[in-house]
Amino acid sequence: MTKLILLLQVLRYLFCADGASMNALHAGASMSMLQLRPRGFPCFVSGSQDRRRRRALSTTLATTHERNRQREIKNVAIVGGGLAGLSTAWHLLELSSNPLQVTIYDRCMVGNGGASAVAGGLMHPFSPKGKLIHFGLEALEKSKHLVQVATKYQPSCLIQPHLYRIALNEVNVQQLQDAALKYSELAIWLSRGEINNQLGADSMGGLKLSNGCQVIHVPGYLQALWEACENEAKEINGSITWEMSRLNDATSVRLLDMNYDAVIYAAGAGIIQDNLLDDVALPVQLIRGQSLLMNLSEQIDSIQQNEALLCGKYVAPLPSVDNSSSSQMSPGKRQFIIGATHEFKSTKLTQNEVFEELKQRSYQLAPKLWDHGVVQNVTSGMRMQSNRGKYGRMPIIGRITNLKAGNSQTKSWVFAGLSSRGLIYHGLFGCWLAEAVLRDDEQVLSQYFEEFDWWKSNNKS
């Protein structure tokens, strides 16, 4: 009885404004339903006061469910330090009520490798047809919060607090106007004249997306998120370490299994390329994306607005300092990224082929940039794209049971298949996975996404 009274007091404190939660509790609702509500604990809350509430709730409910926990999670390895890996690391440290040791294994330094480091940086919750993707609003809110966390450490990682989706034909016009009507809090329709005057795009109109839709410099964002992880680790007297190492054999997998309570494989295409998983286990395809880095000289840079536009392909501004190298661009010179190709073949397109394909598909978005810009470089990254399912292309998340070298199945988790939706999905799914790992319970995921294991049944079939 004493424990029940204490639990009620804690829940009353946490949900003092949520009468429905307390009524449900008094009505005999199960604790698992209350603690895992998608819009309650823990993945939809932010702020210092809410941090204290999350920690208090985590401690109390962890005690209540201790009998269901298989083992205590004290140290976690994450293979891959891109969007998926760093989001999961941050949430592990934020949600843990006890000291936690996290080690990230990546072949490159923070923000310098993999598809995440060469991403275009356009964050929004819409499909190419203007429809809201599955969990779109929740994902946007969570990713927006992570960006807010990151900008405390590197404000420059936020390039623009909005972006534009352009209509190039009548079908686009209808689709985007419908989106503006349905999601007016995110999207505003602009006429052809407004788009052309403001952006110089040869279009039939388009949407201005804001209120969380934004343009991110992903390498800078990853570096800032790493700093945030270091700070979170200090707050709980834990630790986080970055190990530059390429794990590509069965021995490496066995060592991880021996030394950590949980191992999360979040290396994207590297999971397949480095033979960490049997490639038939995941319903995915590997896709190469190449993009152009284009400079505008100091004399003519005023002809192109510092805005991001997309319609199939995209054009997005970059910071004036090239963070991916030691060199800096001269004052007044601006840089844009134009992308990306969608290559399934093992042989990559040549630089000329990339130039011609991207020009043909994006010239209307930025004709002046194409006419006056100078190509500085071509970037390339391999993405892991999940097969299309009931809810479109969803991330692959959960326990993985067929790692090579016969290691323990219960310790191994996967977070992959983000492809071009890494920015919009990394926050929400990283939060869900972190909670499941800390509780050592995969079924936590089903409380948020009932069909999270779609990829397992897909594989069996």
Secondary structure, 3 states (H helix, E strand, C coil): CHHHHHHHHHHHHHCCCCHHHHHHHHCCCCHHHHHCCCCCCCCCCCCHHHHHHHHHHHHHHHHHCHHHCCCCCCEEEEECCCHHHHHHHHHHHHHCCCCCEEEEEECCCCCCCCHHHHCCCEECCECCCCCECCCHHHHHHHHHHHHHHHHCCCHHHEEECCEEEECCCHHHHHHHHHHHHHCCCCEEEECHHHHHHHHCCCCCCEEEECCCCEEECHHHHHHHHHHHHHHHHHHCCCEEEEEECCCCCHHHHHHHHHHCCEEEECCCHHHHHCCCECCCCCCEEEEEEEEEEEEECCCCHHHCCCCCEECCCEEEEECCCCCCCCCCCCCCCEEEEEECCCECCCCCCCHHHHHHHHHHHHHHHCHHHHHHCEEEEEEEEEEEEECCECCECCCEEEECCCEHHHCCHHHEEEEECEHHHHHHHHHHHHHHHHHHHHHCCCCHHHHHCCCCCHHHHHHHC
